[in-house]
Amino acid sequence: MRRLRIIQSKYLGRIAEIVAGRLKEVYGLDVVVDEKTFNVTPYSFNALRRQHNAVSIAEVLSKMKMNDELLLALVDVDTYAPGLNYCFGIALKDVAVVSTYRLDPRFYGLPYDESLYHERIIKEACHEVGHLLGLQHCDNPKCVMHFSNWIHDTDVKGYMPCARCISKLR
C-alpha cells in the first residue's frame, strides 16, 4: 500500500485531517498528516500575475519527499500553471499541490460556507491524488477526474472516480 503524506499551509486549520480521511476512503491509501506546516516559497511568486507558479511549488515539494511516498500539499495562495490563467491544483510525478484560494466561496463574493469550501478542497485533492495514482482526465462531468475549468465544474463533480476510472486503478 502506497503512503501519502499531506502537508498544509499554517492558516488552513484542520482541513488536512478531513482530506486524509476522504483519501483513505476513496483510494485506500495509507495517509498521514504532517505536523509541520508548509510555507510557499517566494521563488514561486510571479509579480506580474500576482500568483504563485504551481509547478515551482511542486518542484520545491519534490525535494521534501521521502523515498517512495506520495506528497500532497494544501496551500492557501493563488496558483497558476503554464498556459492557464489559474489552477486549483497540479500533480507532477509523486507530488501534488492543491490551492484552496479559489475554492473559497468568498473569492466569488459569496458568504463563507465551510461545508462547501471543504467539499471543494476534498474534490480537488481526490482529483490530484488520482493523477498521482496514474489516472488521466475523464470526460464524465460527475467523475472526480473531470478537469475543472472553473469552479462550477468542481461543484458539479463528485469526489469519487467513476466506474471506468476505478477500473483503471486496478
Residue frames as a rotation matrix with the C-alpha (Angstrom) as fourth column:
MET 1
0.586 0.810 0.000 0.00
0.810 -0.586 0.000 0.00
0.000 0.000 -1.000 0.00
ARG 2
-0.235 -0.658 0.715 1.42
0.611 -0.672 -0.418 3.39
0.756 0.339 0.560 -1.01
ARG 3
-0.077 0.110 -0.991 1.85
0.912 -0.394 -0.115 6.03
-0.403 -0.913 -0.070 1.63
LEU 4
0.113 0.176 0.978 0.56
0.582 -0.809 0.079 9.55
0.805 0.560 -0.194 1.07
ARG 5
-0.410 -0.266 -0.872 1.80
0.865 -0.418 -0.280 12.39
-0.290 -0.869 0.401 3.25
ILE 6
0.447 0.599 0.665 -0.23
0.691 -0.703 0.168 15.60
0.568 0.385 -0.728 3.43
ILE 7
-0.550 -0.566 -0.614 1.37
0.791 -0.589 -0.166 18.90
-0.267 -0.577 0.772 4.34
GLN 8
0.378 0.789 0.485 -0.50
0.866 -0.487 0.118 22.20
0.329 0.375 -0.866 4.50
SER 9
-0.374 -0.360 0.855 -0.12
0.111 -0.932 -0.344 25.94
0.921 -0.034 0.389 4.91
LYS 10
-0.901 -0.136 -0.411 -0.43
0.397 0.119 -0.910 27.04
0.173 -0.984 -0.053 8.53
TYR 11
-0.799 0.600 -0.040 -3.65
-0.531 -0.735 -0.421 29.03
-0.283 -0.315 0.906 8.11
LEU 12
-0.472 0.618 -0.629 -5.78
-0.539 0.363 0.760 26.16
0.698 0.698 0.161 6.81
GLY 13
0.090 0.569 0.817 -6.83
-0.995 0.093 0.045 24.75
-0.050 -0.817 0.574 10.18
ARG 14
-0.259 -0.116 0.959 -7.82
-0.438 0.899 -0.009 21.09
-0.861 -0.422 -0.284 10.35
ILE 15
0.539 0.567 -0.623 -8.64
-0.794 0.096 -0.600 20.56
-0.281 0.818 0.502 6.68
ALA 16
-0.345 -0.741 -0.576 -5.71
-0.861 0.495 -0.122 18.16
0.375 0.454 -0.808 6.16
GLU 17
-0.837 0.078 0.541 -7.26
-0.287 0.780 -0.557 15.65
-0.465 -0.621 -0.630 8.59
ILE 18
0.205 0.979 -0.007 -10.60
-0.393 0.075 -0.916 15.88
-0.896 0.190 0.400 6.79
VAL 19
0.398 -0.157 -0.904 -8.93
-0.913 0.022 -0.407 15.39
0.084 0.987 -0.135 3.40
ALA 20
-0.681 -0.731 0.025 -6.87
-0.727 0.672 -0.140 12.49
0.086 -0.114 -0.990 4.75
GLY 21
-0.451 0.594 0.667 -10.00
-0.230 0.644 -0.729 10.63
-0.862 -0.482 -0.154 5.84
ARG 22
0.603 0.726 -0.330 -11.62
-0.476 -0.004 -0.880 11.04
-0.640 0.688 0.343 2.44
LEU 23
0.117 -0.645 -0.756 -8.48
-0.962 0.116 -0.247 9.99
0.247 0.756 -0.607 0.55
LYS 24
-0.799 -0.327 0.505 -8.27
-0.493 0.836 -0.239 6.82
-0.344 -0.440 -0.829 2.65
GLU 25
0.009 0.919 0.395 -11.90
-0.151 0.391 -0.908 6.09
-0.989 -0.051 0.142 1.77
VAL 26
0.685 0.343 -0.642 -11.56
-0.610 -0.211 -0.764 6.81
-0.398 0.915 0.065 -1.96
TYR 27
0.407 -0.633 -0.658 -8.18
-0.718 0.223 -0.660 5.26
0.565 0.741 -0.364 -2.75
GLY 28
0.971 0.012 -0.237 -7.42
0.124 0.827 0.548 3.01
0.202 -0.562 0.802 0.23
LEU 29
0.184 -0.961 0.204 -4.08
0.052 -0.198 -0.979 4.72
0.981 0.191 0.013 0.80
ASP 30
0.206 -0.287 -0.935 -2.07
0.978 0.062 0.197 4.89
0.002 -0.956 0.294 3.99
VAL 31
0.272 -0.002 0.962 -2.45
0.333 -0.938 -0.096 8.65
0.903 0.347 -0.255 4.62
VAL 32
0.017 -0.312 -0.950 -0.56
0.989 -0.133 0.062 10.63
-0.146 -0.941 0.306 7.24
VAL 33
0.833 0.237 0.500 -0.82
0.298 -0.953 -0.044 14.32
0.467 0.186 -0.865 8.02
ASP 34
-0.224 -0.974 -0.042 2.49
0.716 -0.135 -0.685 16.06
0.661 -0.184 0.728 8.60
GLU 35
0.395 0.330 -0.858 2.53
0.887 -0.379 0.262 18.08
-0.239 -0.864 -0.442 11.81
LYS 36
-0.552 -0.650 -0.522 4.85
0.423 -0.758 0.497 20.66
-0.719 0.053 0.693 10.25
THR 37
0.634 0.744 -0.209 3.28
0.225 -0.437 -0.871 23.35
-0.740 0.505 -0.444 8.09
PHE 38
-0.086 -0.588 0.804 4.44
0.972 0.129 0.198 24.29
-0.220 0.798 0.561 4.62
ASN 39
0.227 0.073 -0.971 5.45
0.025 -0.997 -0.069 27.83
-0.974 -0.008 -0.228 3.69
VAL 40
0.785 0.089 0.613 5.15
0.601 0.130 -0.789 28.54
-0.150 0.987 0.049 -0.01
THR 41
-0.187 -0.975 -0.124 8.49
0.832 -0.224 0.508 29.75
-0.523 -0.009 0.853 -1.32
PRO 42
0.330 0.251 -0.910 8.67
-0.108 -0.947 -0.301 33.36
-0.938 0.198 -0.286 -2.54
TYR 43
-0.725 -0.685 -0.068 10.60
-0.207 0.123 0.970 31.94
-0.657 0.718 -0.231 -5.50
SER 44
-0.596 0.552 0.583 7.32
0.762 0.618 0.194 30.65
-0.253 0.560 -0.789 -6.94
PHE 45
0.235 0.757 -0.610 5.66
0.483 -0.636 -0.602 34.11
-0.843 -0.153 -0.515 -6.93
ASN 46
-0.437 -0.234 0.869 5.14
0.885 -0.285 0.368 35.84
0.162 0.930 0.331 -10.27
ALA 47
-0.607 0.130 -0.784 4.75
0.378 -0.820 -0.429 39.56
-0.699 -0.557 0.449 -9.52
LEU 48
-0.917 0.275 -0.290 3.22
-0.396 -0.525 0.753 40.35
0.055 0.805 0.590 -12.93
ARG 49
-0.404 0.783 -0.474 0.45
0.076 0.545 0.835 37.78
0.912 0.302 -0.279 -12.41
ARG 50
-0.352 0.165 0.921 0.26
-0.898 -0.337 -0.282 38.21
0.264 -0.927 0.267 -8.61
GLN 51
0.846 0.534 -0.007 0.08
-0.522 0.830 0.194 34.42
0.110 -0.161 0.981 -8.41
HIS 52
-0.039 -0.834 0.551 2.36
-0.701 0.416 0.579 31.53
-0.712 -0.363 -0.601 -7.50
ASN 53
-0.056 -0.096 -0.994 3.57
-0.887 0.463 0.006 29.07
0.459 0.881 -0.111 -10.12
ALA 54
0.727 0.451 0.517 2.21
-0.652 0.689 0.316 25.68
-0.214 -0.567 0.795 -9.03
VAL 55
0.794 -0.510 -0.330 4.99
0.174 0.712 -0.680 23.88
0.582 0.482 0.655 -10.92
SER 56
-0.151 -0.883 0.445 7.62
-0.329 -0.380 -0.865 25.76
0.932 -0.277 -0.233 -8.91
ILE 57
0.143 0.288 0.947 5.83
-0.990 0.021 0.143 24.85
0.021 -0.957 0.288 -5.67
ALA 58
0.965 0.260 0.019 5.74
-0.259 0.965 -0.044 21.19
-0.030 0.038 0.999 -6.73
GLU 59
0.428 -0.882 -0.197 9.47
0.069 0.248 -0.966 21.27
0.901 0.400 0.167 -7.54
VAL 60
-0.301 -0.483 0.822 10.26
-0.779 -0.372 -0.504 22.52
0.550 -0.793 -0.264 -4.02
LEU 61
0.455 0.588 0.669 7.99
-0.861 0.483 0.161 19.83
-0.228 -0.649 0.726 -2.57
SER 62
0.856 -0.138 -0.499 9.71
-0.145 0.861 -0.487 17.09
0.497 0.489 0.717 -4.58
LYS 63
-0.200 -0.979 0.048 12.89
-0.229 -0.002 -0.973 17.82
0.953 -0.205 -0.224 -2.59
MET 64
-0.370 0.156 0.916 10.92
-0.926 -0.138 -0.350 17.33
0.072 -0.978 0.196 0.66
LYS 65
0.630 0.698 -0.340 9.51
-0.704 0.698 0.129 13.98
0.328 0.158 0.931 -0.40
MET 66
-0.149 -0.649 0.746 10.73
-0.820 0.503 0.273 10.86
-0.552 -0.572 -0.607 1.34
ASN 67
-0.767 -0.354 0.536 11.60
-0.142 0.907 0.396 7.70
-0.626 0.227 -0.746 -0.60
ASP 68
-0.892 0.397 0.215 8.57
0.406 0.495 0.768 6.05
0.199 0.773 -0.603 -2.21
GLU 69
-0.357 0.811 -0.464 5.86
0.610 -0.174 -0.773 8.23
-0.708 -0.559 -0.432 -0.65
LEU 70
-0.103 0.437 0.893 3.37
0.780 -0.522 0.346 10.43
0.617 0.732 -0.287 -2.44
LEU 71
-0.688 -0.175 -0.705 3.18
0.620 -0.647 -0.444 14.03
-0.378 -0.742 0.553 -1.19
LEU 72
0.085 0.781 0.619 0.16
0.803 -0.421 0.421 16.34
0.590 0.461 -0.663 -1.30
ALA 73
-0.842 -0.327 -0.429 0.42
0.515 -0.725 -0.457 20.00
-0.162 -0.606 0.779 -0.25
LEU 74
0.342 0.924 0.168 -2.64
0.916 -0.368 0.158 22.11
0.208 0.100 -0.973 0.54
VAL 75
-0.733 -0.663 -0.153 -1.70
0.677 -0.734 -0.060 25.75
-0.072 -0.148 0.986 0.06
ASP 76
0.207 0.857 -0.472 -3.64
0.785 -0.433 -0.442 28.97
-0.583 -0.279 -0.763 0.64
VAL 77
-0.408 -0.394 -0.823 -2.16
-0.186 -0.847 0.498 31.03
-0.894 0.357 0.272 -2.22
ASP 78
0.716 0.621 -0.317 -3.48
-0.379 -0.036 -0.925 31.68
-0.586 0.783 0.209 -5.72
THR 79
-0.271 -0.843 0.465 -1.74
-0.010 0.486 0.874 29.41
-0.963 0.232 -0.140 -8.22
TYR 80
0.641 0.360 -0.678 -1.36
-0.699 -0.090 -0.709 29.06
-0.316 0.929 0.193 -11.96
ALA 81
0.158 -0.609 0.777 0.24
0.391 0.762 0.517 26.57
-0.907 0.222 0.358 -14.29
PRO 82
-0.746 -0.489 -0.453 1.90
-0.206 -0.477 0.854 27.46
-0.634 0.730 0.255 -17.59
GLY 83
-0.913 0.406 0.040 -0.79
0.119 0.172 0.978 28.01
0.391 0.897 -0.206 -20.21
LEU 84
-0.024 0.936 -0.352 -3.58
0.863 0.197 0.465 28.52
0.504 -0.292 -0.812 -17.65
ASN 85
0.095 0.155 0.983 -4.96
-0.177 -0.970 0.170 31.67
0.980 -0.190 -0.065 -16.03
TYR 86
-0.110 -0.112 0.988 -5.14
-0.994 0.001 -0.110 29.81
0.012 -0.994 -0.111 -12.71
CYS 87
-0.256 0.112 -0.960 -5.28
-0.188 0.969 0.163 26.27
0.948 0.222 -0.227 -11.42
PHE 88
0.684 0.532 0.499 -6.96
-0.637 0.103 0.764 24.57
0.355 -0.840 0.409 -8.48
GLY 89
0.551 -0.534 0.642 -4.17
-0.330 0.567 0.755 22.02
-0.766 -0.628 0.136 -8.38
ILE 90
0.419 -0.511 -0.750 -1.38
-0.818 0.146 -0.556 20.24
0.394 0.847 -0.357 -10.17
ALA 91
0.769 -0.245 0.591 0.27
-0.165 0.816 0.554 16.83
-0.618 -0.523 0.587 -9.98
LEU 92
0.461 -0.718 -0.522 3.82
-0.777 -0.042 -0.628 16.09
0.428 0.695 -0.578 -11.09
LYS 93
-0.419 -0.613 -0.670 5.23
-0.286 0.789 -0.544 12.58
0.862 -0.036 -0.506 -10.66
ASP 94
-0.282 0.244 -0.928 4.81
0.748 0.661 -0.053 11.82
0.601 -0.709 -0.369 -6.93
VAL 95
-0.789 -0.061 -0.611 3.93
0.477 -0.688 -0.547 15.36
-0.387 -0.723 0.572 -5.77
ALA 96
-0.116 0.806 0.581 0.64
0.806 -0.266 0.529 17.26
0.581 0.529 -0.619 -5.93
VAL 97
-0.965 -0.085 -0.246 -0.42
0.206 -0.829 -0.521 20.76
-0.160 -0.553 0.817 -4.93
VAL 98
-0.024 0.973 0.227 -3.98
0.915 -0.071 0.397 21.94
0.403 0.217 -0.889 -4.24
SER 99
-0.942 -0.198 0.271 -4.63
0.117 -0.950 -0.290 25.65
0.315 -0.241 0.918 -3.94
THR 100
-0.344 0.844 -0.412 -7.55
0.917 0.207 -0.341 26.48
-0.202 -0.495 -0.845 -1.66
TYR 101
-0.853 -0.145 -0.501 -7.55
0.163 -0.987 0.008 30.13
-0.496 -0.075 0.865 -2.71
ARG 102
-0.729 0.581 -0.363 -10.21
-0.652 -0.426 0.627 30.00
0.209 0.693 0.689 -5.46
LEU 103
-0.577 0.536 -0.616 -12.12
0.397 0.844 0.361 27.19
0.713 -0.037 -0.700 -3.73
ASP 104
-0.736 0.278 -0.617 -13.30
0.530 -0.329 -0.781 29.58
-0.421 -0.902 0.094 -1.01
PRO 105
0.127 0.878 0.461 -16.78
0.990 -0.138 -0.009 30.96
0.055 0.458 -0.887 -1.79
ARG 106
0.503 0.028 -0.864 -15.59
0.374 -0.908 0.189 34.40
-0.779 -0.418 -0.467 -0.59
PHE 107
-0.644 -0.763 0.052 -13.33
0.327 -0.214 0.920 34.59
-0.691 0.610 0.388 -3.64
TYR 108
-0.670 0.483 0.564 -16.52
0.651 0.017 0.759 34.84
0.357 0.875 -0.326 -5.72
GLY 109
-0.768 0.329 0.550 -18.12
-0.393 -0.920 0.002 37.46
0.507 -0.214 0.835 -3.46
LEU 110
0.240 0.864 -0.442 -20.29
-0.068 0.469 0.881 34.91
0.968 -0.181 0.171 -1.64
PRO 111
0.516 -0.039 0.856 -20.59
-0.844 -0.195 0.500 34.40
0.148 -0.980 -0.133 2.11
TYR 112
-0.612 -0.790 0.021 -18.24
-0.766 0.586 -0.263 31.92
0.196 -0.178 -0.964 3.75
ASP 113
0.678 0.735 -0.013 -19.64
-0.723 0.669 0.172 28.38
0.136 -0.107 0.985 3.66
GLU 114
-0.153 -0.838 0.523 -17.31
-0.890 0.347 0.296 25.98
-0.430 -0.421 -0.799 5.45
SER 115
0.226 0.326 0.918 -19.11
-0.018 0.944 -0.330 22.90
-0.974 0.058 0.219 4.19
LEU 116
0.985 0.158 0.067 -18.87
0.074 -0.039 -0.996 23.98
-0.154 0.987 -0.051 0.54
TYR 117
0.478 -0.877 -0.051 -15.26
-0.868 -0.463 -0.179 25.10
0.133 0.130 -0.982 0.98
HIS 118
-0.198 -0.541 0.817 -14.24
-0.665 0.687 0.293 21.75
-0.720 -0.486 -0.496 2.50
GLU 119
0.559 0.493 0.667 -16.17
0.159 0.726 -0.669 19.81
-0.814 0.480 0.327 -0.16
ARG 120
0.952 -0.219 -0.214 -14.30
-0.282 -0.358 -0.890 21.66
0.119 0.908 -0.403 -2.92
ILE 121
0.089 -0.973 0.213 -10.91
-0.993 -0.072 0.089 21.05
-0.071 -0.219 -0.973 -1.29
ILE 122
-0.020 -0.024 1.000 -11.71
-0.303 0.953 0.017 17.34
-0.953 -0.303 -0.026 -0.91
LYS 123
0.853 0.413 0.317 -12.72
0.165 0.363 -0.917 17.04
-0.494 0.835 0.241 -4.56
GLU 124
0.758 -0.614 -0.221 -9.60
-0.562 -0.442 -0.699 18.76
0.332 0.654 -0.680 -5.83
ALA 125
-0.112 -0.791 0.602 -7.37
-0.917 0.316 0.245 16.71
-0.384 -0.524 -0.760 -3.50
CYS 126
0.249 0.282 0.927 -9.03
-0.008 0.957 -0.289 13.48
-0.969 0.065 0.240 -4.73
HIS 127
0.992 0.106 -0.072 -8.52
-0.060 -0.106 -0.993 14.69
-0.112 0.989 -0.098 -8.32
GLU 128
0.425 -0.900 -0.099 -4.82
-0.857 -0.365 -0.365 15.43
0.292 0.240 -0.926 -7.91
VAL 129
-0.218 -0.467 0.857 -4.12
-0.697 0.689 0.198 12.22
-0.683 -0.554 -0.476 -5.97
GLY 130
0.706 0.504 0.498 -5.93
0.039 0.674 -0.738 10.37
-0.707 0.540 0.456 -8.77
HIS 131
0.826 -0.489 -0.281 -3.28
-0.449 -0.268 -0.852 11.79
0.342 0.830 -0.441 -11.12
LEU 132
-0.046 -0.888 0.457 -0.52
-0.995 0.080 0.057 10.64
-0.087 -0.453 -0.887 -8.73
LEU 133
-0.085 0.112 0.990 -2.01
-0.306 0.943 -0.133 7.15
-0.948 -0.314 -0.046 -8.98
GLY 134
-0.828 -0.427 0.363 -1.96
0.200 0.380 0.903 7.24
-0.524 0.820 -0.229 -12.78
LEU 135
0.116 0.942 0.315 -5.45
0.829 0.083 -0.553 8.44
-0.547 0.326 -0.771 -13.68
GLN 136
-0.876 -0.297 0.380 -5.95
0.473 -0.683 0.557 10.89
0.094 0.668 0.738 -16.54
HIS 137
-0.709 0.676 -0.203 -8.74
-0.565 -0.716 -0.410 13.42
-0.422 -0.176 0.889 -17.08
CYS 138
-0.687 0.594 0.419 -12.17
0.606 0.786 -0.121 11.90
-0.401 0.170 -0.900 -17.64
ASP 139
-0.877 0.385 0.288 -14.97
-0.023 -0.632 0.775 13.18
0.481 0.673 0.563 -19.89
ASN 140
-0.009 0.884 -0.468 -17.66
0.763 0.308 0.568 12.27
0.646 -0.352 -0.677 -17.31
PRO 141
-0.178 -0.087 0.980 -18.60
-0.189 -0.975 -0.121 15.59
0.966 -0.207 0.157 -15.61
LYS 142
0.791 0.508 0.341 -19.61
-0.444 0.093 0.891 13.73
0.421 -0.856 0.299 -12.41
CYS 143
0.643 -0.633 -0.431 -16.26
0.656 0.746 -0.115 11.93
0.394 -0.209 0.895 -12.09
VAL 144
0.762 -0.423 -0.490 -13.67
0.202 -0.563 0.801 13.42
-0.615 -0.710 -0.344 -9.76
MET 145
-0.235 -0.929 0.285 -11.15
0.591 0.097 0.801 13.10
-0.772 0.357 0.526 -12.60
HIS 146
0.513 0.443 0.735 -13.10
0.842 -0.424 -0.332 15.50
0.165 0.789 -0.591 -14.81
PHE 147
-0.606 -0.779 0.160 -10.99
0.751 -0.627 -0.210 18.63
0.264 -0.007 0.964 -15.48
SER 148
0.366 0.685 -0.630 -12.29
0.819 -0.559 -0.132 21.69
-0.442 -0.467 -0.766 -13.62
ASN 149
-0.258 -0.387 0.885 -12.07
0.820 -0.572 -0.011 24.60
0.510 0.723 0.465 -15.99
TRP 150
-0.464 0.170 0.870 -13.92
-0.413 -0.910 -0.042 26.80
0.784 -0.378 0.492 -13.50
ILE 151
-0.841 0.018 0.541 -15.48
-0.532 0.164 -0.831 26.45
-0.104 -0.986 -0.128 -10.04
HIS 152
0.201 0.978 -0.047 -18.82
-0.959 0.187 -0.211 25.22
-0.198 0.088 0.976 -11.39
ASP 153
0.221 -0.192 -0.956 -17.07
-0.501 0.819 -0.280 22.11
0.837 0.541 0.085 -12.77
THR 154
-0.837 -0.543 -0.070 -15.74
-0.179 0.394 -0.902 21.37
0.517 -0.742 -0.427 -9.28
ASP 155
-0.568 0.685 0.456 -19.18
-0.735 -0.174 -0.655 21.87
-0.369 -0.707 0.603 -7.75
VAL 156
0.351 0.751 -0.559 -20.83
-0.923 0.377 -0.072 19.50
0.157 0.541 0.826 -10.27
LYS 157
-0.027 -0.412 -0.911 -18.43
-0.331 0.863 -0.381 16.60
0.943 0.291 -0.159 -9.95
GLY 158
0.951 0.307 -0.044 -18.30
-0.091 0.413 0.906 14.17
0.297 -0.857 0.421 -7.07
TYR 159
0.339 -0.867 0.364 -15.30
-0.915 -0.214 0.343 13.17
-0.219 -0.450 -0.866 -5.01
MET 160
0.204 -0.205 0.957 -15.23
-0.061 0.973 0.221 9.57
-0.977 -0.104 0.186 -6.32
PRO 161
-0.785 -0.413 -0.461 -13.77
-0.519 0.035 0.854 8.32
-0.337 0.910 -0.243 -9.60
CYS 162
0.290 0.884 -0.366 -16.37
-0.952 0.228 -0.204 6.92
-0.097 0.407 0.908 -11.99
ALA 163
0.742 0.078 0.665 -16.56
-0.165 0.984 0.069 3.17
-0.649 -0.161 0.743 -12.66
ARG 164
0.897 -0.424 0.127 -14.34
0.242 0.229 -0.943 3.47
0.371 0.876 0.308 -15.75
CYS 165
0.269 -0.828 0.492 -11.62
-0.635 -0.536 -0.556 5.34
0.724 -0.163 -0.670 -13.80
ILE 166
0.399 -0.079 0.914 -11.85
-0.821 0.412 0.394 2.90
-0.408 -0.908 0.099 -10.88
SER 167
0.943 -0.019 0.333 -11.27
0.136 0.933 -0.332 0.03
-0.304 0.358 0.883 -13.28
LYS 168
0.630 -0.760 0.162 -8.08
-0.028 -0.230 -0.973 1.76
0.776 0.608 -0.166 -14.49
LEU 169
0.260 -0.517 0.815 -6.79
-0.938 -0.337 0.086 1.85
0.230 -0.787 -0.573 -10.91
ARG 170
0.678 0.101 0.728 -6.93
-0.446 0.844 0.297 -1.93
-0.585 -0.526 0.617 -10.61
